[in-house]
Amino acid sequence: MMLVYPELVPGVLLKRYKRFLADVRLDDGREVVAHCPNTGSMRAVNVPGCRVWLSPSDNPKRKLAWTWELIELPQTGGSLALASVHTGRANRIVEAALLAGHLAPLRGYASLYREVKVADSRLDFKLDDPQRGSAYVEVKQVTLKETDDHGYFPDSISVRGTKHLKALSALARQGERAVLVFCVAHEGIEDVAPAAHLDAAYAVALREAAASGVEILAYGISVTREGPRPISISLERALPVRIAGPGFSDPGKIAE
């Protein structure tokens, strides 16, 4: 599934000063305030050479004129690679794929509901079908975390994220189908392996969720460019999820 961007404007992150807000210097020299819905990726403000791409805000009620769409980070040799995309856009292409039946493990449901309240959490989607029953789906983007020793690596740990895992685990233990879908927007990452890519505390929570019966899927997000300019993102092939740790001594593919 594909999401086509309007013409994006490049710039450099200067400072994140409130949740969801950051100062950006556009390439033409203007300094603007941008709405930045993926707060974890704002840590990239500290990476020399990082590139942020903005679009005019698509929310008529929003006072800010710019919305952060994606971040690219410099690679060895001077090229740039996709590192993170707007969380809402990732959810949008997952929703489109669910509706079109393009995610094989979740194909065949008749109805889709958004923002479903479960206990004290709100999960992204609920799929429903008279024959198959229900499936609760939470989408997480593998985003960025700053580390002291080697720059940046994908991460999904947050209080809210752990809360969602607990909600999914509770559903699975009750016999409901509970599914966590990772969107991997970081070019060069070929799997979701907690030992290698995720925060240690989140990896433990992820293993516990898998042991409780939560299904864990992962799909790569790729970017299409015209020259250096991103023009679209799409949900691509399924990626393996490898769980290692207590109860998972033989890391294997949970989903591919």
N, C-alpha and C positions, 0 to 999 in steps of 0.2 A: 504494500500500500504506500502511496506517495502523497506528500504535502508540498505544494509548490509555493515558494515564497514570493512576495512582492519584491521589488528591487531593494536589496539590503545595502546598508551604509556601514562601512568599516570604521572602527575606532579602537581606542585603547582605554581599558579600565583605569580610572584614577583612584577612586576611593568609594568604598561602600560605607555609608554613614547611617543608614537605617535598614531595618529588615525590608527586603524587596526593593531598595533604592540604591543607586550608585551613580557617581559622576563618571562621565565618559567624554574623552576628547576625540571628536571625529577627525578623520584624515584631513578635512578642509580647515581644521583649526578651531572650530566651534566646540565649546564645552557645554554638554547637555546633561540633564538628569534623566536617567532611564529606569523603567520598571524592570526589575530583575527577579523573575519568579523562582529561579533555581538558586537559592541562597548559598548552598554549599559551593557552587562554582565561583562565587565571588572571591574565594581565596586565590583565584588565578590572578588577581590584581597584583600579586607579588612576583609573578613570573615575567622576567624580561622578555619582550618580544611577543607576548600573548596578543591575540587578535579577537575582538568582540565584534559581532555583526548585529546591527539594529534594524528594526523595521518601524514605520509609523505605527502608533498604537491602533489596534483594531477594536478597541473598546471606546465607544463614543462618550461614555460617562467618565472616562479616566482623564484627569487633568494633564497627566504627562503625555508628551507628544511621541515618546520613543519607547519601544519595548525591546529588551534583549532577546535575541533569537538563538544564537549559538556562539561557542567559544572555540577557537583553534589555538593550539599550543605549538611552539617551535620544536622541530625535530633535528636530529643530527644531520648536518648538511644544509641547514637553512630552510627546509620546507616546513609547511604547517600541516597539522593533522587535527581532525575533529576531536574535541575533548568532551563536549557536553552540549545538550540542546535544551531549549525551553521545555520545562516539565509538562506544561499543558499541551504542547505540540506532540510530545512523545505519547501522551495519553490519547490524543486525538487519532494518531495513526494506528494505535493498538485497537481503539474502539472501531475504527473503520475495518480493520482486519477481522475482528470478531464478527461484525455484522455481515461481512462478505464470506465468512467461513474459511478464511485463509490460514487460521491457526488450527492445524489438524487436531491437536488434543482437545480443543474447545469447540469443535464443529458440531452443528446439529441442534443447537438450542433455538427455540422459537422467539424468545423475547430477551431484550437487554434493558436493564435499568441502571441509571447512573447514581453515584453518591448514595450508597445504601448504608443506613445506620445499623450497626451491629454492636450491641452493648454500649460502651463509651467510645467507640471508634466509628469512623465513616470510611467504608471501603469503596473503591473506584466503581466497580460494576457488580451486578448480579445478573446471571444468565438463568433463564427459566424455560422449562418445557414440560408439557403435560406427561410425556412419556419418560423423559430422562431425569426429571426433577430439577434441582437448582445447582448452580455453581457460583461461588463467591470469588471474585477476582480482584486482586490488588496489584497495581503496576508500580514498579520502582525503577528509576533510572540509576544505572551505575554511574555515579558522578565523581567529584574530585575531593581529595582530602590532602591537606598539606602535611608533610612529614619533615623531620629535621635532617634525615640522612640521605634521602634520594628524591627530593622534589615532590612530585605529585603522583598519586595512583588512584584507581577507581575505588569508590567507597560509598556505602549506603547507610551508614550508621546515624541514627538520630533518635531522640526520645519518641518522636511520632512514629518513626519507622519500626522501632521495636514494639511499640503499642499495636501497630497493625499486624505484626507477626504473631503477637499473643492472641489477637482476635481471630486470626486465621486458624491458629492451633486449637483454640477452643471450639471453633466450628468443626474442625476435622475430628476432634475427639467425640463430638456429638453425632458423628456419622454424616455430616454434610460434606460436600465437595468443596474444598478450599484450595485456591490456586494463587501462587505468587508468580508474577511475570516480570522478569528483569528485562529492561531495555538497555542494551550496551551501546552507548553512543561514542565510546572512546575507540578510535581507529587503532588497530594493532592488538586489541584484546580479543582473543579467539575463544574464550570460555568464561564461565563464572566459577572461579575456584576460590573458596573462602580463605584457604591457606595462603594464597598468593595475592589476591586482589582486594579482599574486604577487611575492614577493621576487625581485630581479634574478638572483641566483645560481640560484634554483630555476627561474626562467623559462628560463635557458640549458639546465639539465639537462632540462627538459620538452621544449624544441625538439629536443635531441639524441635524446631517447627517441622523439619522433614521427618523426624522420628515420630511425631504425633500424627503424621498422615498428610501434611500439607504438600501438594504437588508444586514443584519448582521448575519453571520454564524460563528460557532465556532466548532473546532474539536480538540480532545486531541491527543497529540503525546506521545507514550509510548516507553520505552526502554526495549530491551531484553538483559539479561546478562548471561554470563557463569561464575559463581562465582561472583567476583566483577567487572569483565571486561564487558563493554557494547559491544555487537556484532552487534546490529541493532537497528534502530528506525522505527516506523510504525505509520501511521495515523489511529487512532482508531475511537471510537464512536463520534457521534455529541454531543455537549454540549449545554445546554441552555444559551441564552444570555438574561440577565434581565436588562431592561432599567428603571431607576427611575428618576424622576425630573419633571420640568415643562412640562406639556403635556403628562407625563407618570406617573400619580399618582398611577396607578395600575400596579406595575411591573409584566410583563408577559413574556412568552417565545417568543422571536422574531423568534428563530429557534432552532430546536432540532433534 
